[in-house]
Amino acid sequence: MSNRHGNKGRKFGRKTDQRRALIKGLASALIDHTSIKTTHAKAKDLVPYVEKLVTKAKKGDLHNRRQVISKVATVSSAHKLVDEIAPKLGGRNSGYLRIVKEENRRGDNAPMSRVSFVDDLTEAPVAKSAVATKAIVETPKAVATKPSTLKAKPSTASSSKVQKTPVKKVGKK
């Protein structure tokens, strides 16, 4: 057997594509649930991966959004990261996540850890959503005026003649 000199990174007993899929899935779960429980080795690989994604998501432009989408398992979790989570982490330059060791897993005694965001993401308001709510509040007023103008148009259309096409009966004669 040869030594692993100069070989950096963890294999997790998987091939390359399976490792990528595992990290993508863990990243999506972390973004969706803001906290996940996994083995300590997987947590240590996950944290730098997601922190780079958060840094890209904070820029928020189209190119970085597409890069985040390619690095996460689901598109909805990528949009959640860019639109909801990243603006709440605007005050930080790095260190968005924490790893807390928990009890070993029953059965195989694997060391377990909880990965979560350092900041509480439930309380901080998002600047983009505040702007969006103002637009939503103003939009119903404009929509409310349009139906009244639309109601007048159908009454003028009903005065024009409508030709009925004859219906052929199908069946026994």
C-alpha contacts under 8 A as a table, 3 or more apart, distances in Angstrom:
res1	aa1	res2	aa2	distance
4	R	7	N	5.42
10	R	41	A	7.87
10	R	45	D	7.77
11	K	14	R	5.95
11	K	15	K	7.41
11	K	19	R	7.28
12	F	19	R	7.25
14	R	18	Q	5.86
14	R	19	R	5.90
15	K	18	Q	5.35
15	K	19	R	6.15
16	T	19	R	5.14
16	T	20	R	6.30
17	D	20	R	5.11
17	D	21	A	6.20
18	Q	21	A	5.08
18	Q	22	L	6.10
19	R	22	L	5.02
19	R	23	I	6.29
20	R	23	I	5.29
20	R	24	K	6.11
21	A	24	K	5.05
21	A	25	G	6.05
21	A	73	A	7.61
22	L	25	G	5.19
22	L	26	L	6.20
23	I	26	L	5.06
23	I	27	A	6.02
23	I	42	K	8.00
23	I	45	D	7.93
23	I	46	L	6.35
24	K	27	A	5.10
24	K	28	S	6.22
24	K	71	K	6.31
24	K	72	V	4.92
24	K	73	A	5.16
25	G	28	S	5.15
25	G	29	A	6.17
25	G	72	V	7.01
25	G	73	A	5.46
26	L	29	A	5.07
26	L	30	L	6.09
26	L	46	L	7.25
27	A	30	L	5.10
27	A	31	I	6.22
27	A	46	L	6.89
27	A	49	Y	7.89
27	A	50	V	6.23
27	A	72	V	6.36
27	A	73	A	7.67
28	S	31	I	5.15
28	S	32	D	6.09
28	S	72	V	5.72
28	S	73	A	5.79
28	S	74	T	6.61
28	S	77	S	5.79
28	S	78	A	7.69
29	A	32	D	5.13
29	A	33	H	5.92
29	A	34	T	7.73
29	A	36	I	7.05
30	L	33	H	5.34
30	L	34	T	4.99
30	L	35	S	5.43
30	L	36	I	5.71
30	L	115	V	7.65
30	L	116	S	7.30
31	I	34	T	5.23
31	I	35	S	7.81
31	I	77	S	6.14
31	I	80	K	7.45
31	I	81	L	6.47
32	D	77	S	5.98
32	D	80	K	7.67
33	H	36	I	6.95
34	T	116	S	5.80
34	T	117	F	6.27
35	S	114	R	6.86
35	S	115	V	5.57
35	S	116	S	4.20
35	S	117	F	6.89
36	I	114	R	5.65
36	I	115	V	5.47
36	I	116	S	6.63
37	K	112	M	6.96
37	K	113	S	5.71
37	K	114	R	4.38
37	K	115	V	6.36
38	T	42	K	6.59
38	T	43	A	6.31
38	T	112	M	5.67
38	T	113	S	5.61
38	T	114	R	6.39
38	T	115	V	7.71
39	T	42	K	5.40
39	T	43	A	6.19
39	T	110	A	6.73
39	T	111	P	5.81
39	T	112	M	4.28
39	T	113	S	5.71
40	H	43	A	4.99
40	H	44	K	6.21
40	H	101	K	7.32
40	H	111	P	5.73
40	H	112	M	5.12
40	H	113	S	5.05
41	A	44	K	5.19
41	A	45	D	6.51
42	K	45	D	5.16
42	K	46	L	6.01
43	A	46	L	4.94
43	A	47	V	6.20
43	A	99	I	7.06
43	A	113	S	6.79
43	A	114	R	7.64
43	A	115	V	6.47
44	K	47	V	5.76
44	K	48	P	7.60
44	K	99	I	7.82
45	D	48	P	6.47
45	D	49	Y	6.89
46	L	49	Y	5.22
46	L	50	V	6.20
47	V	50	V	5.38
47	V	51	E	6.05
47	V	97	L	6.52
47	V	98	R	7.81
47	V	115	V	7.73
48	P	51	E	5.02
48	P	52	K	6.22
49	Y	52	K	5.52
49	Y	53	L	6.58
50	V	53	L	4.89
50	V	54	V	6.19
51	E	54	V	5.05
51	E	55	T	6.27
51	E	94	S	7.20
51	E	95	G	7.31
51	E	96	Y	6.39
51	E	97	L	7.21
52	K	55	T	5.13
52	K	56	K	6.36
53	L	56	K	5.12
53	L	57	A	6.04
53	L	68	V	5.96
53	L	71	K	7.81
54	V	57	A	4.85
54	V	58	K	6.09
54	V	81	L	7.17
54	V	82	V	7.76
54	V	86	A	6.08
54	V	96	Y	7.92
55	T	58	K	5.27
55	T	59	K	6.99
55	T	86	A	7.87
55	T	93	N	7.92
55	T	94	S	7.72
56	K	59	K	5.55
56	K	60	G	7.03
56	K	64	N	5.47
56	K	65	R	7.43
56	K	67	Q	7.87
56	K	68	V	7.05
57	A	60	G	5.12
57	A	64	N	6.36
57	A	65	R	6.28
57	A	68	V	6.85
57	A	81	L	6.59
57	A	82	V	4.70
57	A	86	A	5.86
58	K	82	V	6.67
58	K	86	A	5.01
58	K	87	P	6.37
58	K	89	L	7.93
58	K	90	G	7.01
59	K	64	N	6.91
60	G	64	N	6.28
60	G	65	R	6.13
60	G	82	V	6.18
60	G	83	D	7.95
61	D	64	N	5.58
61	D	65	R	6.13
62	L	65	R	5.01
62	L	66	R	6.18
63	H	66	R	5.25
63	H	67	Q	6.35
64	N	67	Q	4.94
64	N	68	V	6.19
65	R	68	V	5.13
65	R	69	I	6.24
65	R	78	A	7.56
65	R	79	H	7.76
65	R	82	V	6.84
66	R	69	I	4.98
66	R	70	S	6.27
67	Q	70	S	5.17
67	Q	71	K	6.42
68	V	71	K	5.16
68	V	72	V	6.31
68	V	78	A	6.01
69	I	72	V	5.46
69	I	73	A	7.69
69	I	74	T	7.31
69	I	75	V	5.69
69	I	78	A	5.24
69	I	79	H	7.74
70	S	73	A	7.73
72	V	75	V	7.20
72	V	77	S	7.29
72	V	78	A	6.33
73	A	77	S	7.79
74	T	77	S	5.53
74	T	78	A	6.62
75	V	78	A	5.04
75	V	79	H	6.28
76	S	79	H	5.14
76	S	80	K	6.13
77	S	80	K	4.91
77	S	81	L	6.13
78	A	81	L	5.10
78	A	82	V	6.30
79	H	82	V	5.15
79	H	83	D	5.79
79	H	84	E	7.87
80	K	83	D	5.32
80	K	84	E	5.28
80	K	85	I	6.51
81	L	84	E	5.77
81	L	85	I	4.86
81	L	86	A	5.81
82	V	85	I	6.39
82	V	86	A	5.46
82	V	87	P	7.54
83	D	86	A	6.67
83	D	87	P	6.97
83	D	128	K	7.73
84	E	87	P	6.20
84	E	88	K	6.96
84	E	126	V	6.82
85	I	88	K	5.41
85	I	89	L	6.63
85	I	121	L	6.88
86	A	89	L	5.17
86	A	90	G	6.54
87	P	90	G	5.19
87	P	126	V	6.21
87	P	127	A	7.40
88	K	91	G	7.69
88	K	121	L	6.68
88	K	124	A	6.18
88	K	125	P	7.20
88	K	126	V	6.19
89	L	92	R	5.76
89	L	96	Y	7.36
89	L	119	D	7.33
90	G	93	N	7.58
92	R	95	G	7.33
92	R	96	Y	7.23
95	G	98	R	7.53
95	G	118	V	7.67
96	Y	117	F	5.72
96	Y	118	V	5.60
96	Y	119	D	7.38
97	L	115	V	6.80
97	L	116	S	5.57
97	L	117	F	4.38
97	L	118	V	5.23
98	R	115	V	5.72
98	R	116	S	5.59
98	R	117	F	6.19
98	R	118	V	5.91
99	I	113	S	6.33
99	I	114	R	5.67
99	I	115	V	4.70
99	I	116	S	6.81
100	V	113	S	5.44
100	V	114	R	5.16
100	V	115	V	6.57
101	K	111	P	7.71
101	K	112	M	6.19
101	K	113	S	4.28
101	K	114	R	6.38
102	E	111	P	7.37
102	E	112	M	5.38
102	E	113	S	5.10
102	E	114	R	6.87
103	E	111	P	6.75
103	E	112	M	6.12
103	E	113	S	7.88
104	N	109	N	5.07
104	N	110	A	5.27
104	N	111	P	4.43
104	N	112	M	5.39
105	R	108	D	6.31
105	R	109	N	4.81
105	R	110	A	5.11
105	R	111	P	6.35
105	R	112	M	6.28
106	R	109	N	5.53
106	R	110	A	7.74
117	F	120	D	7.17
117	F	121	L	7.79
120	D	123	E	6.48
120	D	124	A	7.44
121	L	124	A	6.10
125	P	129	S	7.75
125	P	130	A	7.64
126	V	129	S	5.37
126	V	130	A	6.39
127	A	130	A	5.21
127	A	131	V	6.52
128	K	131	V	5.22
128	K	132	A	6.20
129	S	132	A	4.78
129	S	133	T	6.06
130	A	133	T	5.20
130	A	134	K	6.46
131	V	134	K	5.23
131	V	135	A	6.44
132	A	135	A	5.06
132	A	136	I	6.20
133	T	136	I	4.91
133	T	137	V	6.10
134	K	137	V	5.11
134	K	138	E	6.28
135	A	138	E	5.18
135	A	139	T	6.00
136	I	139	T	5.08
136	I	140	P	6.87
137	V	140	P	6.20
137	V	141	K	7.57
138	E	141	K	5.67
138	E	142	A	6.96
139	T	142	A	5.27
139	T	143	V	6.20
140	P	143	V	4.84
140	P	144	A	5.81
141	K	144	A	5.08
141	K	145	T	6.60
142	A	145	T	5.46
142	A	146	K	6.65
143	V	146	K	5.23
143	V	147	P	6.92
144	A	147	P	6.05
144	A	148	S	7.39
145	T	148	S	5.72
145	T	149	T	7.02
146	K	149	T	5.34
146	K	150	L	6.27
147	P	150	L	4.81
147	P	151	K	6.09
148	S	151	K	5.26
148	S	152	A	6.97
149	T	152	A	5.59
149	T	153	K	6.97
150	L	153	K	5.31
150	L	154	P	6.96
151	K	154	P	5.85
151	K	155	S	7.03
152	A	155	S	5.58
152	A	156	T	6.88
153	K	156	T	5.37
153	K	157	A	6.35
154	P	157	A	4.87
154	P	158	S	6.12
155	S	158	S	5.22
155	S	159	S	6.82
156	T	159	S	5.49
156	T	160	S	7.35
157	A	160	S	5.66
158	S	161	K	7.47
